[in-house]
Amino acid sequence: MVTGDAVQLTRLFQNLLVNSVKYRSKEAPHIHVAAKGAGGEWLFSVTDNGIGIEPQYAEKVFGIFKCLQPRDRNSGSGMGLAICRKIVSRHDGRIWVESELGKGATFCFTLPRSE
């Protein structure tokens, strides 16, 4: 169980799932959502088989108006992951991505456990 704003947490998951579909590879999208308890927090992950992200851009993707794809392809506002970071931060958690170009991505975030 976590305590938080249901609208914001819904938006967090929506943004991550939409990105998994939007930045898919030529293969059919496979998305796995998981959660596990880790001490006083929950560790969530959204893993896909999409186009992936080069490791040097792992932090940059969370910046506002930062898109790694050219604007004419998969155009987006560049705000989705920045919003995700803001939501997770407001809920006293952390968010990061583990990825390699061409090998999909796993977006991980933590939220404090509530009793």
VOZA-399104 format. One record per residue: residue number from 1; residue in three letters; x negated, y, z of N, C-alpha, C in turn. Coordinates in pm, 1 decimal, decimal comma, padded with zeros to 6 digits, always signed. Example, Ala and Ser with C-alpha at 12.3 -4.5 7.8 and 13.67 -1.06 7.14 Angstrom:
{atom 1 "ala" {-01319,0 -00569,0 +00780,0} {-01230,0 -00450,0 +00780,0} {-01320,0 -00330,0 +00780,0}}
{atom 2 "ser" {-01285,0 -00225,0 +00708,0} {-01367,0 -00106,0 +00714,0} {-01290,0 +00003,0 +00787,0}}
***
This chain:
{atom 1 "met" {-00083,6 -00116,8 +00000,0} {+00000,0 +00000,0 +00000,0} {-00088,9 +00124,3 +00000,0}}
{atom 2 "val" {-00049,9 +00224,4 -00078,4} {-00118,1 +00353,6 -00077,7} {-00012,9 +00461,2 -00054,7}}
{atom 3 "thr" {-00057,2 +00572,2 +00000,5} {+00030,6 +00686,5 +00019,5} {-00009,1 +00791,4 -00082,3}}
{atom 4 "gly" {+00088,3 +00843,9 -00154,3} {+00056,1 +00945,2 -00253,5} {+00178,6 +00994,2 -00326,9}}
{atom 5 "asp" {+00155,6 +01084,9 -00415,2} {+00260,9 +01142,1 -00498,2} {+00292,6 +01044,2 -00610,9}}
{atom 6 "ala" {+00413,0 +00989,8 -00609,9} {+00451,6 +00887,1 -00707,6} {+00442,9 +00938,4 -00850,9}}
{atom 7 "val" {+00478,4 +01062,5 -00873,6} {+00474,1 +01119,1 -01009,2} {+00329,4 +01126,6 -01057,4}}
{atom 8 "gln" {+00240,8 +01175,3 -00971,9} {+00099,8 +01186,5 -01010,6} {+00036,5 +01049,4 -01031,7}}
{atom 9 "leu" {+00065,2 +00955,2 -00944,3} {+00006,6 +00822,2 -00958,7} {+00059,7 +00751,6 -01083,5}}
{atom 10 "thr" {+00185,8 +00774,2 -01115,4} {+00241,8 +00720,5 -01240,0} {+00168,9 +00780,4 -01358,9}}
{atom 11 "arg" {+00146,0 +00910,7 -01356,0} {+00075,0 +00978,2 -01466,1} {-00067,5 +00925,5 -01480,6}}
{atom 12 "leu" {-00131,7 +00897,4 -01368,9} {-00267,2 +00841,2 -01370,0} {-00268,9 +00710,7 -01449,5}}
{atom 13 "phe" {-00179,8 +00619,6 -01415,2} {-00175,2 +00491,7 -01486,1} {-00133,5 +00510,7 -01631,9}}
{atom 14 "gln" {-00037,5 +00598,0 -01656,5} {+00004,6 +00622,9 -01794,8} {-00111,4 +00673,1 -01879,5}}
{atom 15 "asn" {-00187,5 +00768,6 -01829,0} {-00300,8 +00823,3 -01904,8} {-00403,6 +00715,2 -01935,9}}
{atom 16 "leu" {-00434,4 +00631,8 -01838,0} {-00534,2 +00526,8 -01860,4} {-00484,5 +00422,9 -01959,8}}
{atom 17 "leu" {-00357,1 +00385,6 -01950,4} {-00302,0 +00286,9 -02043,5} {-00290,0 +00343,5 -02184,7}}
{atom 18 "val" {-00247,1 +00468,9 -02197,3} {-00237,3 +00531,7 -02329,2} {-00374,9 +00537,9 -02394,8}}
{atom 19 "asn" {-00477,4 +00573,1 -02317,7} {-00613,1 +00577,6 -02374,0} {-00658,2 +00439,4 -02419,8}}
{atom 20 "ser" {-00623,2 +00336,1 -02344,9} {-00661,3 +00199,9 -02384,3} {-00601,4 +00161,3 -02518,3}}
{atom 21 "val" {-00480,9 +00206,0 -02543,3} {-00415,2 +00176,4 -02671,0} {-00467,3 +00269,2 -02780,5}}
{atom 22 "lys" {-00481,0 +00396,2 -02747,2} {-00521,1 +00496,6 -02846,2} {-00662,4 +00473,2 -02900,3}}
{atom 23 "tyr" {-00752,9 +00433,8 -02814,8} {-00892,2 +00415,0 -02854,2} {-00925,1 +00266,7 -02868,8}}
{atom 24 "arg" {-00834,7 +00195,6 -02931,7} {-00852,8 +00051,2 -02951,5} {-00946,3 +00025,8 -03068,7}}
{atom 25 "ser" {-00995,9 -00094,7 -03070,6} {-01079,1 -00137,3 -03183,4} {-00985,8 -00191,3 -03291,8}}
{atom 26 "lys" {-01042,4 -00254,5 -03391,4} {-00959,9 -00311,9 -03498,2} {-00884,9 -00436,9 -03451,2}}
{atom 27 "glu" {-00925,7 -00490,1 -03338,0} {-00859,7 -00607,3 -03280,8} {-00730,9 -00564,8 -03210,3}}
{atom 28 "ala" {-00642,0 -00660,5 -03190,1} {-00521,0 -00632,6 -03111,6} {-00563,7 -00589,2 -02971,5}}
{atom 29 "pro" {-00500,1 -00485,9 -02917,7} {-00540,9 -00439,1 -02785,0} {-00511,3 -00542,1 -02675,4}}
{atom 30 "his" {-00608,0 -00559,6 -02587,9} {-00592,7 -00641,0 -02467,2} {-00626,1 -00549,7 -02350,9}}
{atom 31 "ile" {-00531,7 -00534,3 -02258,8} {-00549,9 -00445,5 -02144,1} {-00521,6 -00525,2 -02017,6}}
{atom 32 "his" {-00612,1 -00515,3 -01922,9} {-00595,8 -00585,5 -01795,3} {-00599,7 -00482,0 -01682,9}}
{atom 33 "val" {-00495,7 -00481,4 -01601,1} {-00487,9 -00392,0 -01485,8} {-00500,7 -00477,8 -01360,7}}
{atom 34 "ala" {-00588,1 -00436,8 -01269,1} {-00611,5 -00514,7 -01147,8} {-00626,7 -00421,6 -01027,8}}
{atom 35 "ala" {-00604,3 -00478,5 -00910,7} {-00625,8 -00407,0 -00784,6} {-00673,8 -00507,2 -00681,6}}
{atom 36 "lys" {-00767,1 -00463,3 -00598,5} {-00811,1 -00548,9 -00488,0} {-00851,1 -00461,2 -00371,5}}
{atom 37 "gly" {-00828,4 -00514,7 -00253,8} {-00865,7 -00443,3 -00133,5} {-01015,4 -00448,8 -00113,8}}
{atom 38 "ala" {-01072,1 -00336,3 -00075,5} {-01215,7 -00327,4 -00049,7} {-01234,8 -00236,8 +00072,1}}
{atom 39 "gly" {-01239,6 -00297,1 +00188,6} {-01252,9 -00218,1 +00311,0} {-01128,5 -00135,6 +00334,5}}
{atom 40 "gly" {-01146,1 -00007,6 +00354,7} {-01033,9 +00082,4 +00381,9} {-00972,8 +00143,2 +00257,4}}
{atom 41 "glu" {-01001,1 +00085,0 +00142,2} {-00946,8 +00140,3 +00018,5} {-00906,2 +00029,7 -00077,3}}
{atom 42 "trp" {-00832,3 +00068,8 -00178,8} {-00797,3 -00018,8 -00290,0} {-00884,9 +00018,8 -00408,0}}
{atom 43 "leu" {-00934,0 -00082,6 -00476,7} {-01011,0 -00061,7 -00598,8} {-00924,4 -00106,9 -00715,3}}
{atom 44 "phe" {-00888,7 -00013,1 -00801,1} {-00807,0 -00040,6 -00919,4} {-00896,6 -00039,2 -01042,1}}
{atom 45 "ser" {-00859,3 -00118,8 -01141,6} {-00933,3 -00116,0 -01267,8} {-00837,3 -00136,0 -01383,9}}
{atom 46 "val" {-00867,7 -00066,0 -01492,3} {-00795,5 -00081,0 -01619,0} {-00902,4 -00113,3 -01722,4}}
{atom 47 "thr" {-00899,6 -00236,3 -01772,5} {-01001,6 -00285,7 -01865,5} {-00939,0 -00308,2 -02001,8}}
{atom 48 "asp" {-01010,3 -00266,0 -02106,6} {-00959,6 -00286,4 -02241,9} {-01070,0 -00340,5 -02332,2}}
{atom 49 "asn" {-01029,9 -00378,2 -02451,4} {-01124,5 -00427,3 -02551,6} {-01140,2 -00325,0 -02663,7}}
{atom 50 "gly" {-01130,4 -00198,5 -02628,2} {-01133,3 -00091,0 -02726,8} {-01271,5 -00057,2 -02779,3}}
{atom 51 "ile" {-01283,5 +00066,0 -02829,0} {-01406,1 +00109,0 -02895,3} {-01521,1 +00135,1 -02798,2}}
{atom 52 "gly" {-01489,8 +00152,4 -02671,8} {-01593,5 +00173,2 -02571,8} {-01651,1 +00313,9 -02572,9}}
{atom 53 "ile" {-01740,7 +00336,2 -02479,0} {-01803,7 +00467,3 -02459,5} {-01952,1 +00444,2 -02436,9}}
{atom 54 "glu" {-02034,7 +00522,3 -02501,6} {-02178,3 +00512,2 -02476,2} {-02205,2 +00554,7 -02331,6}}
{atom 55 "pro" {-02290,2 +00480,6 -02260,0} {-02314,5 +00508,4 -02118,0} {-02352,1 +00653,8 -02087,5}}
{atom 56 "gln" {-02424,2 +00719,9 -02176,6} {-02464,2 +00858,5 -02147,0} {-02345,6 +00954,8 -02143,8}}
{atom 57 "tyr" {-02230,1 +00911,3 -02194,0} {-02110,1 +00995,5 -02192,9} {-02011,9 +00956,7 -02083,4}}
{atom 58 "ala" {-02051,1 +00864,0 -01996,1} {-01960,1 +00812,3 -01893,7} {-01906,2 +00921,2 -01801,4}}
{atom 59 "glu" {-01983,9 +01021,9 -01774,6} {-01935,9 +01131,0 -01689,2} {-01867,6 +01239,6 -01771,9}}
{atom 60 "lys" {-01917,0 +01264,1 -01889,7} {-01864,8 +01370,9 -01975,8} {-01716,7 +01351,4 -02010,3}}
{atom 61 "val" {-01672,2 +01226,2 -02024,3} {-01533,5 +01201,1 -02065,8} {-01431,4 +01253,3 -01965,6}}
{atom 62 "phe" {-01473,5 +01280,9 -01841,6} {-01382,2 +01331,3 -01739,8} {-01374,3 +01483,9 -01738,7}}
{atom 63 "gly" {-01451,2 +01549,6 -01825,0} {-01448,1 +01694,9 -01832,4} {-01326,6 +01743,0 -01909,8}}
{atom 64 "ile" {-01276,8 +01857,7 -01874,1} {-01159,6 +01912,2 -01943,1} {-01197,7 +01951,1 -02085,9}}
{atom 65 "phe" {-01110,7 +01919,6 -02178,8} {-01126,7 +01946,0 -02322,7} {-01245,7 +01871,6 -02383,2}}
{atom 66 "lys" {-01286,4 +01760,3 -02320,7} {-01397,3 +01681,7 -02373,6} {-01342,7 +01559,3 -02446,3}}
{atom 67 "cys" {-01364,4 +01556,2 -02575,8} {-01325,8 +01440,9 -02657,9} {-01451,3 +01392,3 -02728,1}}
{atom 68 "leu" {-01471,1 +01262,8 -02726,3} {-01588,3 +01208,7 -02794,7} {-01558,9 +01180,5 -02941,0}}
{atom 69 "gln" {-01431,2 +01167,5 -02975,5} {-01392,3 +01141,7 -03113,3} {-01372,3 +01274,5 -03186,8}}
{atom 70 "pro" {-01398,3 +01279,0 -03316,4} {-01369,8 +01400,6 -03392,3} {-01221,4 +01435,9 -03381,4}}
{atom 71 "arg" {-01191,6 +01561,5 -03385,9} {-01053,7 +01608,5 -03368,2} {-00956,8 +01552,6 -03471,5}}
{atom 72 "asp" {-01004,4 +01515,9 -03589,0} {-00913,7 +01465,2 -03692,2} {-00882,3 +01317,2 -03673,4}}
{atom 73 "arg" {-00951,2 +01250,2 -03583,3} {-00926,8 +01108,0 -03557,5} {-00883,9 +01090,8 -03412,0}}
{atom 74 "asn" {-00771,6 +01024,4 -03390,9} {-00722,2 +01002,9 -03254,8} {-00715,2 +01133,9 -03178,1}}
{atom 75 "ser" {-00665,3 +01238,0 -03242,5} {-00668,7 +01368,5 -03178,8} {-00593,6 +01368,0 -03047,2}}
{atom 76 "gly" {-00652,8 +01432,0 -02952,5} {-00595,1 +01446,4 -02820,4} {-00636,2 +01581,3 -02765,8}}
{atom 77 "ser" {-00582,8 +01614,9 -02650,8} {-00611,7 +01745,6 -02592,2} {-00743,8 +01747,9 -02517,2}}
{atom 78 "gly" {-00796,1 +01629,8 -02482,6} {-00916,9 +01626,7 -02401,6} {-00887,5 +01654,1 -02255,6}}
{atom 79 "met" {-00761,6 +01640,9 -02217,0} {-00723,0 +01668,1 -02078,3} {-00686,0 +01542,7 -02000,1}}
{atom 80 "gly" {-00658,1 +01431,4 -02067,7} {-00607,7 +01312,1 -02000,7} {-00695,9 +01261,3 -01888,6}}
{atom 81 "leu" {-00823,8 +01240,6 -01916,7} {-00912,9 +01187,9 -01813,1} {-00948,0 +01293,8 -01708,7}}
{atom 82 "ala" {-00948,3 +01420,8 -01747,6} {-00968,5 +01528,0 -01649,6} {-00851,9 +01529,7 -01551,0}}
{atom 83 "ile" {-00732,3 +01508,3 -01601,5} {-00614,4 +01500,1 -01514,5} {-00625,1 +01378,7 -01423,0}}
{atom 84 "cys" {-00669,8 +01265,4 -01478,0} {-00689,0 +01145,4 -01395,8} {-00784,8 +01173,8 -01280,9}}
{atom 85 "arg" {-00895,8 +01238,7 -01311,2} {-00994,1 +01270,2 -01206,1} {-00932,4 +01360,1 -01099,6}}
{atom 86 "lys" {-00854,7 +01458,6 -01142,6} {-00792,1 +01551,3 -01048,3} {-00693,0 +01477,2 -00957,4}}
{atom 87 "ile" {-00614,0 +01389,3 -01016,0} {-00515,9 +01312,9 -00937,7} {-00586,3 +01224,0 -00835,7}}
{atom 88 "val" {-00687,0 +01151,9 -00879,4} {-00759,8 +01062,6 -00788,6} {-00826,8 +01143,9 -00678,7}}
{atom 89 "ser" {-00886,2 +01256,1 -00713,5} {-00951,2 +01342,2 -00615,5} {-00850,4 +01393,7 -00512,0}}
{atom 90 "arg" {-00732,7 +01434,8 -00557,5} {-00627,8 +01483,5 -00465,5} {-00583,0 +01374,6 -00368,3}}
{atom 91 "his" {-00602,3 +01250,5 -00407,4} {-00563,0 +01138,4 -00322,2} {-00683,3 +01078,9 -00248,8}}
{atom 92 "asp" {-00792,2 +01155,9 -00241,5} {-00913,6 +01117,8 -00167,4} {-00980,2 +00990,9 -00221,5}}
{atom 93 "gly" {-00979,4 +00976,9 -00353,9} {-01043,5 +00862,1 -00416,9} {-01154,2 +00905,0 -00511,4}}
{atom 94 "arg" {-01210,4 +00807,0 -00580,5} {-01314,5 +00830,0 -00680,8} {-01271,2 +00760,2 -00808,6}}
{atom 95 "ile" {-01318,8 +00809,7 -00923,3} {-01290,3 +00746,1 -01051,9} {-01417,9 +00746,2 -01135,5}}
{atom 96 "trp" {-01437,5 +00638,4 -01211,7} {-01554,0 +00627,7 -01299,3} {-01522,3 +00528,7 -01410,3}}
{atom 97 "val" {-01610,5 +00524,5 -01509,3} {-01594,0 +00431,1 -01620,8} {-01720,8 +00347,8 -01635,6}}
{atom 98 "glu" {-01700,4 +00221,5 -01668,9} {-01809,1 +00130,1 -01702,3} {-01782,1 +00084,7 -01845,1}}
{atom 99 "ser" {-01877,9 +00107,9 -01935,0} {-01851,5 +00079,4 -02075,8} {-01979,8 +00072,0 -02156,4}}
{atom 100 "glu" {-01966,5 +00009,7 -02272,8} {-02068,4 +00012,3 -02376,2} {-01996,7 +00036,3 -02507,9}}
{atom 101 "leu" {-02059,0 +00110,8 -02594,9} {-01999,9 +00138,9 -02724,8} {-01969,5 +00007,9 -02796,7}}
{atom 102 "gly" {-01846,8 -00004,9 -02843,3} {-01804,3 -00122,7 -02917,0} {-01765,6 -00242,3 -02830,8}}
{atom 103 "lys" {-01772,2 -00225,9 -02699,7} {-01744,2 -00339,8 -02610,7} {-01635,0 -00310,0 -02509,6}}
{atom 104 "gly" {-01547,9 -00215,9 -02540,2} {-01439,1 -00185,9 -02448,1} {-01483,8 -00102,2 -02329,9}}
{atom 105 "ala" {-01389,4 -00075,9 -02241,0} {-01417,9 +00007,7 -02124,9} {-01337,8 -00042,4 -02005,3}}
{atom 106 "thr" {-01393,1 -00018,8 -01887,3} {-01321,8 -00042,7 -01762,6} {-01322,8 +00087,5 -01684,3}}
{atom 107 "phe" {-01204,4 +00142,6 -01664,6} {-01189,1 +00260,9 -01580,9} {-01153,1 +00212,1 -01442,0}}
{atom 108 "cys" {-01233,3 +00250,3 -01344,4} {-01214,3 +00209,2 -01206,0} {-01182,6 +00331,4 -01121,8}}
{atom 109 "phe" {-01097,1 +00313,0 -01024,4} {-01073,6 +00419,9 -00927,8} {-01034,5 +00360,6 -00794,5}}
{atom 110 "thr" {-01060,3 +00437,5 -00689,1} {-01025,9 +00394,6 -00554,7} {-00920,4 +00488,4 -00498,1}}
{atom 111 "leu" {-00839,7 +00432,8 -00410,0} {-00743,6 +00510,5 -00331,8} {-00746,2 +00454,4 -00190,2}}
{atom 112 "pro" {-00735,4 +00542,0 -00091,2} {-00736,5 +00492,3 +00047,3} {-00616,1 +00401,2 +00075,1}}
{atom 113 "arg" {-00641,3 +00297,7 +00154,1} {-00532,1 +00210,5 +00198,8} {-00447,5 +00284,2 +00301,5}}
{atom 114 "ser" {-00319,8 +00259,1 +00297,8} {-00234,5 +00308,2 +00404,9} {-00170,7 +00187,3 +00472,4}}
{atom 115 "glu" {-00147,8 +00199,7 +00598,5} {-00093,3 +00086,2 +00674,9} {+00054,4 +00104,0 +00698,8}}
***
